[in-house]
Amino acid sequence: MTPGELVGKAQTVLGVIDVESLGVTLPHEHLLTDLRAYFVEPTEAGERKLAHEPVSLENLCWIRNHHQSNLDDLDLTDEHLITKEVMLYKLAGGNTIVEMSSIGLARDPLGLARIARATGLNVVMGSGYYVGLSHPPDLATMTDEEIAEGIVRDIMVGVGDTGVRAGMIGEIGCSIPLEEKERKVLRAGAIAQQRTGAPLNIHPSGTDDLVLEIVKILDDAGADLSRTVISHVDFFGFSRATLHKLADAGCYIEYDTFGHYHAGFMQIYFGRVIDLGSGVRRIDDIMQLIADGYLNQLLVSSDVCLKHVLVSYGGCGYANILQNVVPFMRYRGMSDEQIHTLMVENPKRLLAFSPVKS
């Protein structure tokens, strides 16, 4: 595979396809992933018992309000279960899923290929490294160039000896504070983007000043910000002024935690209280950004990465946006043309590989 062969195309786990075949796309999801490395053991005896129980109706409320504290909830490795779950998305009218489990999230290229074959969905796989907590020990001594070479190989040759190629750089993970290793991976992601023409997705540090610093690091390293996604802007609650700065720099702004909200639901993340709010608030924020002129830089997804978000365990699943969110978008006054831009046109533009500058 050469960069020239990818220009204007999207690369799925089953091969290169025309971007017109992408259709309705969820640009930030997880199909096969293992988050148990991020398990936080509760301190109280009663909660420790809950932490080691399977997800069930009896403990669902506790799990929803204690992300990272139930081992079973953090385990999304059942291929048959996920195949059943994503079929609900296909039956609702979905065509493509971008799977963002980079290194550190138990990426499974062959498993993703099997799911794609079983469902007929387009599955695009990510490459790169997640947050510093998950980095392999040898990454600390690797250079920017060495990290970039590995990402380029994932895209041009395939992951290991699987032959399954990535079609996205990311999600590149960033913490609070931003670690030096993470800065290195950001720079490497920018280098790999220059060499492949691939899109780039960032899991940002969750403060306004740090997300802007991340964008500067990428820009200084030569990233194409017009093909760079800043994820989780709804989760982290960046200010409207910061969102404008991100968009004005050229970045895509991704509202990707639809389906994670519940009445009164909050979460502590790196010592900060995160109010996930409601889907209506997200829709209103998106519509305000559309009114501000940023329609072509907005993406929506669900970031399914926990068992309790699946339909089989009482959640809304991968079909949530099509089945539940889109009707509310229309009710709040969003036009079908605007919804089509969010769900089809913007992901299509993002996933098409760009020419590599000589």
N, C-alpha and C positions, 0 to 999 in steps of 0.2 A: 504494500500500500504506500502511495506517495501523497503528499499534501495536495498536489494538483488534481488527483482523482477524487478528492473529497469536496472540492469547492462547490458550494451551492447545494450540497447533499447533507443528509443527516446520517449518522452512523449508529445503528442499533446492535444489540448483542448477536443478531442473526445476519448482520451485514449492512451494507450501504443502501439507502433508499432515497427516493425523491422526496423532497420536503412536502410536496403536495399530498403525499400519502399519510402525513402525520395526523391530520384531522384534529379532533378535540384532544388536548394534551394537558396532563398534570405535570408541571415542570419540576416538582420537588416532592418525591415520595421515597419510602423505603419498603422494599418487598421482603428481602431476606437480610436480616440484620440482628446483631447480638449486642445489646447494650448492658449486659450484666457486669462489665468492667466498671460501670459507673454506679453500681449498687451502693446505696448508703444505708448501713445497718442502723435501725432505730435503737434508741437507748433504753426504752421502757420494755419490760418483759412482755406485756400484752401485745405491744406493737411488733415486737420481734416475732411473735407467733404469726401475726398477719403477714409479715414480710416474707415468710417461707411457705405460705399457702398458695395453691393454684388460684388464678383469677376466677371469681365466682360472683353470683348476685349478692351473696352475703357480705363480701368484702369490697365490692365495686366502688362504693362511695369513698371508702378510706383510700383505696388505690388512686382514684381520680385526684385526690387531694394530697397524695404523697408520692409524686413522681420520683422515680429512682429508688423507691424503698420496698418494692416487691419484685423478687427475682423472676418469677414466672412472667410478669408483665413486661419485663425487659427482654424477653426471649422471643424473637420473631424469626424462627428458623425452620418452622414446619412448612415445607414446600407445598404439600397438598392443601393445607389450610389456606395459604396465601393464594394458591391457584383458584380456589373456590371464591375467595374474597374479591380478587380482581376481576373475575368473570362478572360480578355484579356491576362493576364499573363499565365493562364492555356492553353488557345488556342495557345499561342506561344511556349508551351512545358514545362512550369513550373509545379512543383509538390508540393513544400513546401514553406511556408513563416513563418519566425520567427517574431512575433509581440512583439516589445520591449517597449510597453507602460507600464512602471512600475507605482507604486503609485506616484501620482503627475501629471500624464498624462491621467487621467480619464479612467483607465483600465476598460474594459467591457467584463468579461469572458463569459457571456451568449450570448452577441452579437457576439463574436468571434466564439463561438460554432455554432451559426446559420449560419454564413458565411461559416464555414467549411462544414457544411452539405449541404448548397445550392450549393456550388461550387465543392465539392469533393476534395478540396485542403487540405493538411496537414497544420494545423496552430499550431505553438508552441508559448505559451504565456510566458511572462517574469514575474519576481517577484522582489520585493525590492523597493528602493526609488530613485526618480530622484533628480535633483539638490536641494540645500538647500532652494532656494526660494519657492519651492513647498512642503516642508516638513510640515506635520501636526504639530500643536503646541505641542502635547504630546511627539513627538519624542525627543525633547530636554532633557527630563527627563528620557527617556528610556535607559537601559543599552545595551551594545553590545549583551549580551545574549538574552535579550527580543526581540530585533530587529531580531536576527537570528532565534529565535523560530517562529516568524511570517512568515519568508521566508520559513522555513522548512515545516510549516503547509500548505502553498500555494502549495508546491510541493507534499507532501505526502497525504494530506487530500483534499485540494481544497481551493479556495478563498471564505471566508465567508461560506455561506450555499449553494453555487452554485454547489458544487461537481466538478467544473472545475479546473483541476490541471495545475500548471505551469510546464514548461519543461526547463526553463532557469532562472538563477539569473541575473537580469539586465533589462533595462540598469541602472546601478548604476551611478548616476549623480554627477559630480564634477565641481566646479566653480573656478573662479580666484578672490581673493585668495581661496585656499582650506579651506573650513569651518570645524570647529571642528565636527559639526554634520555629515558632509560628511565623515570625517575620521572614525567616529563611524560606519557609514553604510558600509564603505569599510571593516572594520574589521568584522562586522556582516556577510557580504556577504561571506567572507573567511570561517567563522565558519560554515555557512549554506552549503557551498560547501563541506567541510569536512564531514558533516553529511549525505549528500544526494548523493554525486557524480555528481551533476549537473554542467553543464558549467556555466561560469561567464562572463558577458559582462560589460565593463566599458565605460561610456561617460566621457572622461578625461577632466581635466583642460587643456586649450589650449596653454600651453607653454612647452618647452622641459624639463625644470628643474622640473616642477610640474608633468608631466606625469611619469617621472622617480621616483619621490617621491611616487606617487601613487602605482607604482609597488613594491617599497620597503615596503610600508605599508601592501600591500597584502601578500607579501612574509613573512614578520615578523609575520603576523597573521595566517600563515599556508595555504594560498591558493595554489592550484595546478596551477602554471602559465602556464603549458602546455595545460590547458583547460580554459584559460582566454583570452578574446578578448579585444584589445584596439581599440575602434571605432574611426571613423572620422579622421583618420590620414591624409587623403587628404584635408579635410576641414581646419584642423589646421596647415597644412604645416610643420610638424615636420621635422627636418633635417635628412639627410640620416644616419648620425652617430647615432642619437637617435633611428631611426627605427631599425638599426642594434642592438643596445643595447636592445631594446624591444624584438626583435626576439631571440637574444642570451640568454635572460632570459627565453625563452620558449613560450612567448605570441604569439597569433595570431594577425596579423596586418590587419585591416579592412579598405578597400577603399570603402566607403559606401555612397557617395553623388553623384554618377552618376545620371544625370538628373536634378541637381540643378544649373548647370552652364549655363551661357548665355554670349554672347559677351560683354566683358568689365564689367562683373558682379562682384561686390565687396560687402562686408557686414562688418559692424562694430559689433564686438562681444567683450563684456567686455572691451571696449575702444581700441581694436586692429582692424586694417583694415585687413580683410580676403579676399584674392584674390582666388576665386574659380577656376579660370583657365578654362581649357578645358578637355573634355574626353580624347583627344589624349595625353595630358600631363600625365593624370592619368595612361593610358595604358603604356606609356613609363616608368613611375616610377615603375609600377608593373613588367614590363619585366626586368628592371634593378635589382630589388630584386630577381627575378627568377634567373638571371645570377649570383647573389651573393650567391645563394644556399638556398633561403628561400621559394621555391615554396609551400611546404607543410604547411606553416604558413600564407598563404595569403587568404583573403576572399573579396568578392565583393558584393555590394548591392546598393540600391538606397535611403534608409532612407526617403521614402515618408511620409511626415508629414504635408504638407501644400496643400491646395486645388488647388493652381495654378500649382502644379506638376502633377495633375491628367489629363488624356486625355480629360475628359469632360470640362476642363477649359484651354486647350491649352498647357498642359504639355506632358511629355513623358510617365508617368504612370509606373505601376509595370512591364510592359513587356519591358521596355527600354533596359535593359542589353541584353536580348535575341534578341530583334529585331534590335537594333542599335549598341550596344557596342561590342558584340561578333564578328560581321562582321569586325569591325575595328581592333579588336584584331588579327584576322586572317590576315588582310591586313598589319598590322605592323610586322607580322612574328611569332605570337604566334601559337603554334601547337594545334591541336585538343586535344591531350593528356593533354597538360597543361591547356587548357580551361576546360576540364572535371575535372581535379583536383581542379581547383578553384570553379567550380559551383556545383560539386557533392561530390567528395571525401573528401575535407577539411571540408565542413559543416557536412557531415555524421560522420566523426571522432569526430568533436566537440560535436555534439548533442547526441552522445551515452553516457549514464550515466556510470561513472567509479565505480569500487568497492570502498566501504567505508572502510577505515582503522579502525581496532578495537583498 
